[in-house]
Amino acid sequence: MNELFEHTSIKKAYFTLAMPVVLSMAVTMIYNMVDTFFVAQTQNANLVAGVSQGAPLFTMMIALGDIFGLGGSSVISRLFGEKKYKLGRYVSGYCFYSSILCGILVTIVMLIFQTPFLHLLGASESTWKYAREYYLVMAWGATFVIFGLTPTNILRTEGLAVESMIASMTGTIINIFLNPIFIFTCGLGAAGSALATVTSTVIGDVLMIYYTHYKSKKLTTSIRETKISKKLQLEIYAIGIPASITNLMATFATAMTNRYLIAYGATSVAAMGIALKISLITTMIFVGLAFGAQPLIGYTYGAKDKKRFWETIRFDLTVVAGFSICSTILIMIFAPELIRLFMHDATVIKEGTIMIRWLSSSATFAGIILVFTTTFQSMGKAVPAFLLSFCRQGLVFSVVIMALHPLFGYTGILAAQPVADLVTLIISLILFRIYKPKF
């Protein structure tokens, strides 16, 4: 492994580390695309809008799962590196059962505060029925979605990446088959979309548990092996919570956008739901590339290898920016055709085309921001990493959309994310100048 980090060419080392993560991101992208595609085949704008309004719930659950999955795997990897196998095993048990408890609590909260949450998501009179159907199924399935992120990540700490991928891919394939069956054959509509997601997640979880219990030598599924110190618990949350911020902010931005768009009709919300999913094609790939490069950046930084560190940063920026630019050009050109794959409604196609072009216009900015964010994380610079994660689709986005909407109306809503990306890019450059390493 030292050979890969220290002597292998930057290009080879980069893609060796990044491609498995890119593949994992592609699986997540397929999950998102499949639901939207089959829901859109109903050609019911209100139903599509209702599911789009409920979609941030899934992102929120992934974010919560990341706390235990990413936070736990980071701590376990370090402990295994220090040969503290028993302690790492207990951390895996703690994360395993804490994620289940978290899921149960989320279900209870979602069921109790159903109406306020639906209002917060932007559900209107025309979309309430469909948003509520989707919401209730996802509420009952929260435990399975949140839990799944833990074994998905901690299995990789023992080198069981293939097993983790098999479980994820199995869930994705089953989701593809179940969507049309539940939505159309069973006539469940919006609830069918959510039920397909939850059912496929349950099957994926079962496989994850099997691999953790029978294939792993160092991890555990035993509830008796869960007691860890407060210090280790804090380490899990200190790493896991900031890592989940990006997904939480994406949930917030989507919900906020939907609340502004619903005033222009359910068709606009439906169009944005489709446009956002298409834009994920670019986002998920550069997320995979940026996160895949983290170990190499962290290693070269820790080794104080100035030359290799800066070569890695430059190559990371070149690959992410280059991919984003090419992807943006293609999406801009084929925007109408991409929207038409989902819905044939002329209004949705027209609005969706404009929306996806606005969203794609700043993809390169978003990619560069992520490279700086992951670099700060690799260097252990929690403050700038948190600020960038919180700003792009959180604080900066909120300020921008509230400022642009009164001035430019509908166009202001569409321009909010690109403008927020530009502002955050400037912030990221300033932060990097302040926090860049001084070898």
C-alpha positions in Angstrom: 0.0 0.0 0.0 2.9 2.4 0.7 4.1 1.7 -2.8 0.8 3.1 -4.2 0.9 6.2 -2.0 4.6 7.0 -2.2 6.0 5.7 -5.6 3.2 5.0 -8.0 2.6 7.8 -10.6 0.0 10.3 -9.4 -2.3 9.5 -12.4 -2.3 5.8 -11.6 -2.6 6.2 -7.9 -5.4 8.7 -8.3 -7.6 6.5 -10.5 -6.8 3.4 -8.5 -8.3 5.1 -5.4 -11.0 7.1 -7.1 -12.7 4.6 -9.5 -14.2 2.3 -6.9 -15.7 5.4 -5.2 -17.0 6.7 -8.6 -18.7 3.3 -9.1 -20.2 3.6 -5.7 -21.5 7.1 -6.5 -22.9 5.7 -9.8 -25.0 3.2 -7.8 -26.4 6.0 -5.7 -27.1 8.0 -8.9 -29.0 5.1 -10.4 -31.1 4.8 -7.2 -32.1 8.4 -7.6 -32.7 8.3 -11.4 -34.9 5.1 -11.3 -37.5 6.5 -8.9 -37.9 9.7 -10.9 -38.0 7.9 -14.3 -40.8 5.5 -13.3 -42.8 8.1 -11.4 -42.6 10.4 -14.4 -44.1 7.7 -16.6 -47.4 8.4 -14.9 -47.4 11.7 -16.8 -49.1 13.1 -13.7 -47.4 16.4 -12.9 -48.9 16.6 -9.4 -47.7 13.1 -8.5 -44.2 13.8 -9.9 -44.2 17.1 -7.9 -45.3 15.3 -4.7 -42.5 12.7 -5.0 -40.0 15.5 -5.8 -41.1 17.3 -2.6 -40.6 14.1 -0.6 -37.2 13.3 -2.2 -35.2 15.4 0.3 -36.2 12.9 2.9 -34.1 10.2 1.3 -31.1 12.6 1.1 -31.6 13.5 4.8 -31.6 9.8 5.8 -28.4 9.2 3.8 -26.9 12.2 5.6 -27.8 10.7 9.0 -26.5 7.3 8.0 -23.2 8.9 7.0 -22.6 10.0 10.6 -22.1 6.3 11.6 -20.9 5.0 8.3 -18.3 7.6 7.4 -17.5 8.6 11.0 -17.3 5.0 12.1 -15.2 3.7 9.2 -12.7 6.6 9.7 -12.2 5.7 13.3 -12.1 1.9 12.6 -9.5 2.3 9.8 -7.2 4.3 12.2 -7.6 1.7 15.0 -6.9 -1.2 12.6 -3.8 0.7 11.3 -2.7 0.9 15.0 -3.3 -2.9 15.3 -6.1 -2.2 17.9 -8.4 -4.8 16.3 -10.6 -5.4 19.4 -11.3 -1.7 19.9 -12.1 -1.3 16.2 -14.5 -4.3 16.4 -16.4 -2.6 19.3 -16.6 0.6 17.3 -18.2 -1.3 14.5 -20.7 -2.8 16.9 -21.5 0.7 18.4 -22.1 2.2 14.9 -24.1 -0.9 13.8 -26.7 -0.5 16.6 -26.5 3.3 17.0 -27.6 3.7 13.4 -30.6 1.4 14.1 -31.5 3.5 17.1 -31.2 6.7 15.1 -33.5 5.3 12.4 -36.1 4.3 15.0 -36.0 7.8 16.5 -36.3 9.4 13.0 -39.4 7.3 12.3 -41.1 8.4 15.5 -40.3 12.1 14.9 -41.5 11.9 11.3 -44.8 10.3 12.2 -45.5 12.7 15.1 -44.6 15.8 13.1 -46.0 14.6 9.8 -48.0 17.8 8.9 -45.3 20.4 9.8 -42.7 18.4 7.8 -44.9 18.2 4.8 -45.5 22.0 4.9 -41.7 22.4 5.3 -41.1 20.3 2.2 -43.5 22.6 0.2 -46.5 20.3 -0.2 -49.5 22.2 -1.5 -53.2 21.4 -1.9 -52.5 19.8 -5.4 -49.5 17.7 -4.3 -50.4 17.0 -0.6 -51.9 13.6 -1.3 -48.9 12.3 -3.2 -46.3 13.9 -1.0 -48.0 12.4 2.1 -48.1 8.9 0.5 -44.4 9.0 -0.3 -43.6 10.6 3.1 -45.4 7.9 5.2 -43.7 4.9 3.5 -40.3 6.6 3.8 -41.0 7.4 7.5 -41.6 3.7 8.2 -38.5 2.7 6.2 -36.2 5.3 7.8 -34.4 2.7 10.0 -33.4 0.5 7.0 -32.2 3.5 4.9 -30.1 5.0 7.7 -28.7 1.7 8.9 -27.6 0.6 5.5 -24.9 3.3 5.3 -23.1 1.8 8.3 -22.1 -1.7 6.9 -21.7 -0.2 3.4 -18.8 1.9 4.7 -17.3 -0.2 7.5 -17.0 -3.3 5.4 -14.4 -1.5 3.3 -12.2 -1.0 6.4 -11.5 -4.7 6.2 -11.0 -4.7 2.5 -14.5 -6.1 1.8 -15.2 -3.5 -0.9 -16.5 -6.0 -3.4 -19.0 -7.5 -1.0 -20.2 -4.0 -0.1 -20.6 -3.2 -3.8 -22.5 -6.5 -4.5 -25.0 -5.6 -1.8 -25.5 -2.1 -3.1 -25.8 -3.2 -6.7 -28.3 -6.0 -5.7 -30.5 -3.3 -4.0 -30.3 -1.1 -7.1 -31.2 -3.8 -9.5 -34.2 -4.9 -7.3 -35.3 -1.3 -7.1 -35.3 -1.0 -10.9 -37.6 -4.0 -11.2 -39.9 -3.2 -8.2 -40.6 0.4 -9.2 -42.9 -0.3 -12.2 -44.5 -3.2 -10.4 -45.4 -1.2 -7.3 -46.3 2.0 -9.2 -48.2 0.6 -12.1 -49.1 -3.1 -11.6 -50.1 -2.6 -8.0 -51.4 0.9 -8.6 -49.6 2.4 -5.6 -48.4 5.5 -7.4 -46.2 7.7 -5.1 -46.3 5.2 -2.3 -45.1 2.6 -4.7 -42.0 4.6 -5.5 -41.1 4.9 -1.8 -42.0 1.2 -1.2 -39.7 0.1 -4.0 -36.8 2.1 -2.4 -37.5 0.8 1.1 -37.9 -2.8 0.0 -34.7 -2.9 -2.1 -32.9 -1.2 0.8 -34.1 -3.9 3.2 -32.7 -6.6 0.8 -29.4 -4.8 0.5 -29.2 -4.4 4.3 -29.8 -8.2 4.8 -26.8 -8.9 2.4 -24.7 -6.3 4.3 -25.5 -8.0 7.6 -24.7 -11.4 6.1 -21.3 -10.2 4.9 -20.5 -8.5 8.2 -21.4 -11.5 10.2 -20.0 -14.3 8.1 -17.3 -12.8 5.9 -15.7 -10.3 8.3 -13.1 -11.4 10.7 -12.7 -8.1 12.5 -16.1 -6.5 12.5 -19.2 -7.5 14.6 -23.0 -7.7 14.5 -23.2 -8.6 18.2 -25.0 -6.2 20.5 -22.7 -7.4 23.3 -19.7 -5.8 21.6 -20.8 -2.2 21.5 -19.4 -0.5 24.5 -16.8 2.1 23.7 -15.4 5.2 25.5 -16.9 8.6 25.3 -13.7 9.7 23.6 -14.2 7.3 20.7 -17.9 8.2 20.5 -16.9 11.9 20.2 -14.4 11.0 17.5 -17.1 9.2 15.4 -19.4 12.2 15.6 -16.6 14.8 15.1 -15.8 13.1 11.8 -19.3 11.8 10.8 -21.4 15.0 11.5 -19.3 17.3 9.3 -19.2 14.6 6.6 -23.0 14.5 6.6 -23.4 18.3 6.3 -23.2 18.3 2.5 -26.2 15.9 2.1 -28.1 17.8 4.8 -27.6 21.1 3.0 -28.6 19.5 -0.3 -31.8 18.4 1.4 -32.3 21.9 2.7 -31.7 23.6 -0.7 -34.0 21.2 -2.6 -36.8 21.8 0.0 -36.3 25.6 -0.1 -36.3 25.6 -3.9 -39.6 23.6 -4.0 -41.2 26.0 -1.5 -40.5 28.9 -3.8 -41.4 27.1 -7.0 -44.8 25.8 -5.8 -46.2 29.3 -6.2 -45.6 28.8 -10.0 -47.5 25.5 -10.0 -46.9 21.8 -9.6 -45.5 21.6 -13.1 -42.6 23.8 -12.1 -41.8 21.6 -9.1 -42.1 18.4 -11.2 -39.7 19.9 -13.8 -37.2 20.9 -11.1 -37.4 17.4 -9.6 -36.4 15.9 -13.0 -33.7 18.6 -13.7 -32.1 18.0 -10.3 -31.9 14.3 -10.9 -30.3 14.7 -14.3 -27.8 17.2 -12.8 -26.8 14.4 -10.4 -25.1 12.6 -13.3 -22.3 15.2 -13.2 -22.4 15.7 -9.4 -22.1 12.1 -8.4 -19.1 11.5 -10.7 -17.1 14.5 -9.5 -18.0 13.6 -5.9 -16.6 10.1 -6.5 -13.4 11.6 -8.0 -12.9 14.2 -5.2 -13.6 11.8 -2.4 -11.5 9.1 -4.0 -8.5 11.4 -4.0 -8.8 12.1 -0.3 -6.5 9.2 0.9 -3.7 10.3 -1.4 -4.0 13.9 -0.4 -4.1 13.0 3.3 -1.1 10.7 3.0 1.1 13.1 1.1 0.2 15.9 3.5 0.9 13.8 6.5 4.2 12.7 5.0 5.1 16.3 4.2 5.8 15.3 0.6 5.4 18.9 -0.8 6.0 18.0 -4.4 3.7 15.0 -4.5 1.0 16.9 -2.5 0.8 19.8 -4.9 0.9 17.4 -7.9 -2.0 15.5 -6.5 -4.0 18.7 -5.9 -3.3 20.0 -9.4 -4.2 16.7 -11.0 -7.4 16.4 -8.9 -8.5 19.9 -10.0 -7.7 19.2 -13.6 -9.7 15.9 -13.7 -12.7 17.2 -11.8 -12.9 20.5 -13.7 -12.2 18.8 -17.1 -14.9 16.3 -16.5 -17.4 18.9 -15.3 -16.8 21.2 -18.3 -17.3 18.3 -20.8 -20.4 17.1 -18.9 -21.8 20.6 -18.8 -21.5 21.1 -22.5 -23.2 17.8 -23.3 -26.1 18.4 -20.8 -26.6 22.0 -22.2 -26.9 20.6 -25.8 -29.1 17.6 -25.0 -31.2 19.2 -22.2 -34.6 18.9 -24.0 -33.9 15.3 -25.0 -32.9 14.4 -21.4 -36.1 15.9 -19.9 -38.2 14.2 -22.6 -36.9 10.8 -21.4 -38.8 11.4 -18.2 -42.0 13.3 -19.2 -43.7 14.3 -22.5 -45.6 17.3 -21.1 -44.6 20.3 -23.3 -44.5 22.7 -20.3 -42.4 20.3 -18.2 -39.9 19.9 -21.1 -39.7 23.7 -21.7 -39.3 24.5 -18.0 -37.0 21.6 -17.3 -34.7 22.5 -20.1 -34.2 26.0 -18.8 -33.7 24.6 -15.2 -31.1 22.0 -16.1 -29.1 24.6 -18.1 -29.1 26.9 -15.1 -28.1 24.1 -12.8 -25.4 22.8 -15.1 -23.9 26.2 -15.7 -22.0 26.2 -12.4 -21.1 22.4 -12.2 -17.4 23.2 -12.7 -17.5 25.7 -9.8 -19.2 23.1 -7.6 -16.5 20.5 -8.6 -13.7 22.8 -7.7 -15.4 23.7 -4.4 -15.6 20.0 -3.5 -11.9 19.5 -4.3 -11.0 22.3 -1.8 -13.5 20.8 0.8 -12.1 17.3 0.6 -8.5 18.7 0.7 -9.3 20.5 3.9 -10.8 17.3 5.3 -7.7 15.4 4.3 -5.5 18.0 6.0 -7.6 17.8 9.2 -8.8 21.4 8.8 -12.3 21.0 10.2 -13.3 24.7 10.2 -12.8 25.5 6.5 -14.2 22.1 5.5 -17.3 22.7 7.5 -17.7 26.3 6.2 -17.6 25.2 2.6 -20.0 22.3 3.2 -22.4 24.6 5.1 -22.2 27.6 2.7 -22.8 26.3 -0.9 -26.3 24.9 -0.4 -26.9 26.3 3.1 -26.1 29.8 4.3 -25.0 31.3 0.9 -27.8 29.6 -1.0 -30.4 30.9 1.5 -29.2 34.4 1.3 -29.0 34.4 -2.5 -32.4 32.9 -3.2 -34.1 35.3 -0.7 -32.3 38.2 -2.4 -32.9 37.1 -6.1 -36.5 36.0 -5.9 -38.0 39.4 -5.0 -35.8 41.1 -7.7 -36.1 38.6 -10.6 -39.0 36.3 -9.6 -39.0 32.9 -11.3 -35.6 33.5 -12.9 -34.2 34.4 -9.6 -35.1 31.0 -8.2 -33.3 29.3 -11.1 -30.2 31.5 -10.8 -29.9 31.0 -7.1 -27.7 27.9 -7.1 -25.3 29.1 -9.8 -24.8 32.4 -8.0 -24.4 30.6 -4.7 -21.7 28.4 -6.3 -19.8 31.4 -7.6 -19.9 33.1 -4.2 -18.8 29.9 -2.5 -16.0 29.4 -5.0 -14.6 32.8 -4.1 -14.9 31.9 -0.4 -13.1 28.6 -1.1 -10.2 30.3 -2.8 -9.8 32.8 0.1 -9.9 29.9 2.6 -7.4 27.9 0.7 -5.0 30.9 0.6 -5.4 31.2 4.4 -5.1 27.4 5.3 -2.8 26.1 2.5 0.0 24.0 4.0 3.3 25.6 4.7 5.8 22.7 4.4 
